[in-house]
């Protein structure tokens, strides 16, 4: 029996690539250079399974390629707003993602950003490396206390719950949230959390606001000039979800004008392109989409793709099937 032809869009952890080589006729991306649209279209015409990442725009144009050989798209990542699911379904494709396995690491990064921007530790390190430090003094780099503050969640899914666990049990933070699909009463009770009626309510009462909703048309620029203006001037915005949930122009203006105190960002609208105005802002902590970037997690993500592909190959419904 011939092996499935598989094309991988970017370099994966060596352990997972080794398994791909054992099981499939695989084309790896050894240079780790992002594929162009034309290269992705060619891949869809040349392989049985295409394995993209969250930065590959597998949109309607890419999926319109003819002839189409691919039957399975296994996304390396939990987010899937870069894949046109309607177009994929129309072409009879099975699409999967990798939920759950990256929850803890992404929650760790959210807390890292929260603590870093609140306590101004990035500024402190830059100050030290510039050899500008003259010694301890009572008013140097005064920052914001985290313990006991209110953390507002925009979305209360798995990652948000993991952040709430760290924040509530580790730092005594009060948890408030808004979500059209709220968690169980047991989860709410675990964190002594308060469910709010609207995003505005969360924004108005929170000292920190952490974004945990999916990207896409429904949440595009959910946090815009009007909504950001509802936050406390002492508040901080944390985003480890999707960049386009936040309007870049609105956030940059708010950070410049002191509408809010700061922001911690692991994702950006239009990434990997970065609006260079962010680089001028001392009150913005910026990370290059590191949410799941631990060796253990990235291997687990790759293995999750392999599990979904194996199920598809066996004629079963993959665990993480989106369409």
N, C-alpha and C positions, 0 to 999 in steps of 0.2 A: 504493500500500500504506500503510495507516494505521500510525502510529508506536505503539510500546508505551507504555502508561501506566505511569509510574514515580513512586513517592513516596519521598522521602528524609526520614529521621527527624530529622536535625540539619543544621546548616550545614556544608558541605564547603569545601575550598579553592576559591577563585574559578576557578582554571584548570580544575578538574575539573567544577565546576558549569557552566562554559561549554560543555564537551563534552557534558554531559547535555542541555543545552538544544538543542544541534545535532542530537543523535541521537534524542531521545525527547520524548514529551509528558510533561514532568516537572513535578512539584509539589515545590518546594524549601521548606525551613523557614527563611524569612528572619529570623525572630525568634530562632532557635536555642534555643527553649524545648523541653525534653524533652516528648515526646508522652505522653499518658496511655494507660492500657490501652484505654480506650474508643476513643481516637483511633487507636491501632494496629489495633484490630479493624475500625474503619471503613475504614482504609487497605487492609487485606487484602481487603476486599469491594469496593474501588473501583479497584485497580490490578493490572497484570500482574506487576510486579516491585516488591518492597518492599526498601528498603536501610536497615537499622537499624545501630546502633553497639553496642559492647560494654556499654553501660549501659541498653539497652532490653530489658526482660524479655519476650522473645517465647516465652512458656511455653505450656503446654497450653491454658490458658484463652483466651489471645489467639488461638491457632491453631484454636480450636473455632468461630470466628465463621462465621456463615451469613448470606448466601451467601458463598462463598470464590471470589474471582476470581484472586487471586495464584497464580502458579505458580513464582516464583523469589524467593528471599530471599538478597540479597548483603550479607553482614555486613562492615562497615567495621571491621576488626580481626582479629587472629589468634585470640583466645580466642573460644570459642563455648559456654561453659557456661550462658550466659543464654538460649540457644535450646534448646527441647525437640526434639532431633533425632528422637526416636521419634515424637512427635506430628506433626512435619513430614513424616516419611517415610510415616506412616499416611495423611496427606492428599495424598500424591503430589507434595510440593514438592521442588524442588531447592534446596539450601542450600550456599553457598560462604563462604569466609573469605579473609584476605589474609596468608598466611605469607611468610616470607623477607624481604620488603621492609623490615620494621621491626627486623630482627635487630640491626644495628649500633647504631642509636640507643638501643634498649632496653638493650643491653650497656653503652653509654656511661653511661646513667643508673644502672645497677647499680654501676658503678665509682665514679661520682660519690657515690652514697650511702655506699659502703664507705669512701671516702677522707674524706668529710665527717664521718661519725660517728666514725671512728677518730681523726682529727686534731682533732676538736671545733671545726671551722671555723665552723659556724653559731653556736655559743656565742661564739666570738671576735668575729664580726661584730656580734652583738647587744650584746656588751660595749662595742665601739668606738662603735656608734651611740648607746648610752646615755651616752656621754661619761664612762665610768667608768675608762677606761684611764689609768694613771699612768706607764706606761713599761715597758720590758723588764725582766724579772726572772727568775731561774733557775727558779722553781717555778710560774710563771704558766701556767695552762691546760695542764698536762702531759697528754699524750695517748698514743696507742698507735702504735708503728711498724708500717707495713704491709709494707715490703719483707722478703721472706724468710719470711713467715708462711704458715700452711696455710689454704687456701680450700676449703671443702667444698661440693659441689654436690648439691642435691636435685633430680635430673633432669639429664640431660646431652645435651639436644637442641641445636638451632641456636643459641639465645640463650646458653645456658650455655657452649657451645664458644667463642662470641665473647667472653664474659667471661673464660674461661680463657685465651684468647689474650692479652688485655690484661694479665691478672694475672700469668701465668707469664712471658711474654716481656718485659713492661714493668716488672714489680715483683719478678720472681724468686720468685713465690709457688709453693708446693707445692700441686698440685691433687689432691684426692680427690673421689670421687663415688659416688653410688648411682643406678641407673636399671634398671628391669626390661627395658628395651630399650637396652642399651649401644651406644655408637658403635663404629665399626670400630677394629681394632687400630692402623691408621695414625693415627687421631685421638688415641687414647690415647697412642701413642708421641710424637706431636707435642708434647704437653704434659707428657710424662713423668708421666702421671697414674696414680693408684692407684684401682682399682675396689674398693669396699667391699662387704661382704656384706649390710649392713643400714643403715637410716637411723641407728640408734643408734650404729653405728661411726663414721659421718661426724660426728655431733653430738659425740661424745666426744673426737675428735682434732683438730677444726678450731678455728682462731682466728677465722675468719669463716665463716658458713653462708649461702649464697645459694640462694634458692628459685627453681626453674625447672620446676616440674611444673604440669600443667594443673589447673584447678579442676573441681569436680563432686563427686558423691557419694563416689567412691573416695578423694579427697584432702581431703575436708571436715575441718577441724581436725586435719590430719595433725600439725601442731605444736601440741601441747596441753601441759597442766601436766607430764605425765609425761615427754614428750620434751624439752621445753625445759629441764627440770631436769637432763638428761644433758649439756647444753652446759657448757663451761668457764665459770667465773665471769668470766673475762677476755674472753670471746668476744662477737661481735656477730652479729646476725641481719639479713640483707638480703632484702627481698621486693619483686620487680618482676613477679611472676607473677600470682597471684590472691589477693585479700584473705582469702577464706574458707578458704584453706589453713592460716591461722594463727588460733588461738583468741584473740580480743581480750583476754578476761579473763585468760587465762594469760600472755600477753605483757606486759600492763600490770603484772600482779603481779610478774613476773620482773624488769621494769625498775625497779620501785619498790624491790624487796627486794634488788637486787644479785645476783640469780641469774645474770644475764648483764650485760655491761657496757653494751650499747646496741643500738639497732636503727635501720636505715635503711629507710623504707617509702615505696613509690610507689603501693601499692594497699592497700585496707582492706576488711575485712568490712563489708557493708552500705553501701558507698559509693553515692552521694556523701555520705551521712550519716557523720559522723566522731564516734567516741566521744571526747567532750571531755576525758576523762582523759588522752589522749595529749598534749594541749596543755600539761599541767602537767609534762611530763617533759623535762628538759634533755638526757637521754641518748637521746632519740628524734629522728631527723631525718625530717621529714614533707614529702612532695611530693604535689601533686594529680594523680596518674596522668599523669605527663609522659613515660613511657617512649618513646613514638614521636613526641613533640611537636617535630619539626623540620619546617620547611616542605617540604624535599625528600621526607621520609618520608611525610608526610600526603598529598602529591600522588601519590606512588607507590602508596600504599594505595588511594586513590580510583581511580586508573587500573587497579589490579589488579581492583577490583570491576567496572569497565567491561569489562575483558577477559573476565572470567567471564560477565558478562551477554551480551556479544556472542557468545560461544561457545554459550550456551544458546539465544539467539535464532536462531542458525544451525543448530540441531538437533544440536550437538555436545556432548560431555561437557566441562564446564568444568574447567580445570586444577586448581582448588582445591575441587572438589566434596566435600562432607562426606556428604551423602545425596542 
